[in-house]
Amino acid sequence: MAKGDTEMKITLKDGSVKEYASAMSVLDIAKDLS
């Protein structure tokens, strides 16, 4: 990611961590996780 971009880090129940660009919607993230 470019300098200054914000990321979201989501820790799942199994302990794994997913990283997403802040521009992604919650719906897009939910679709990726399912």
ROMI-56777 format. One record per residue: x, y, z of N, C-alpha, C in turn. Coordinates in steps of 0.02 Angstrom, whole numbers, padded with zeros to 5 digits, always signed. Example, Ala and Ser with C-alpha at 12.3 -4.5 7.8 and 13.67 -1.06 7.14 Angstrom:
<tifis>
+00660-00284+00390+00615-00225+00390+00660-00165+00390
+00642-00112+00354+00684-00053+00357+00645+00002+00394
</tifis>
This chain:
<tifis>
+00042-00060+00000+00000+00000+00000+00044+00063+00000
+00017+00115-00026+00054+00177-00029+00060+00208+00041
+00111+00246+00050+00121+00280+00114+00061+00323+00129
+00036+00318+00191-00022+00358+00211-00088+00322+00205
-00089+00265+00169-00151+00227+00164-00164+00193+00231
-00227+00190+00250-00246+00157+00312-00270+00087+00297
-00252+00041+00339-00273-00028+00331-00318-00047+00389
-00361-00095+00377-00399-00126+00431-00371-00196+00440
-00358-00215+00501-00336-00282+00516-00390-00315+00557
-00414-00372+00532-00468-00408+00565-00440-00475+00588
-00444-00488+00653-00421-00551+00681-00481-00598+00685
-00475-00656+00653-00529-00705+00651-00525-00751+00712
-00579-00789+00724-00582-00833+00781-00526-00884+00783
-00502-00905+00724-00448-00955+00722-00379-00923+00733
-00378-00857+00744-00315-00823+00758-00282-00793+00697
-00306-00809+00637-00277-00780+00577-00298-00707+00571
-00256-00669+00536-00269-00597+00528-00277-00581+00454
-00331-00547+00437-00343-00524+00369-00332-00449+00368
-00300-00425+00315-00288-00353+00308-00326-00328+00247
-00358-00271+00255-00398-00241+00201-00382-00167+00195
-00389-00142+00135-00382-00069+00124-00443-00036+00156
-00433+00024+00182-00487+00059+00216-00544+00076+00169
-00531+00076+00103-00582+00094+00055-00634+00038+00045
-00620-00022+00071-00668-00077+00062-00727-00069+00109
-00786-00087+00084-00846-00083+00125-00851-00144+00170
-00890-00139+00222-00901-00196+00267-00932-00253+00228
-00975-00239+00181-01007-00291+00140-00954-00328+00099
-00908-00292+00069-00855-00324+00029-00812-00369+00073
-00797-00347+00133-00757-00388+00179-00795-00450+00199
-00860-00443+00214-00901-00500+00233-00904-00551+00176
-00910-00528+00115-00911-00573+00057-00845-00610+00051
-00790-00576+00064-00724-00608+00059-00715-00662+00113
-00743-00650+00172-00735-00697+00227-00780-00757+00221
-00835-00751+00184-00882-00807+00180-00862-00859+00129
</tifis>
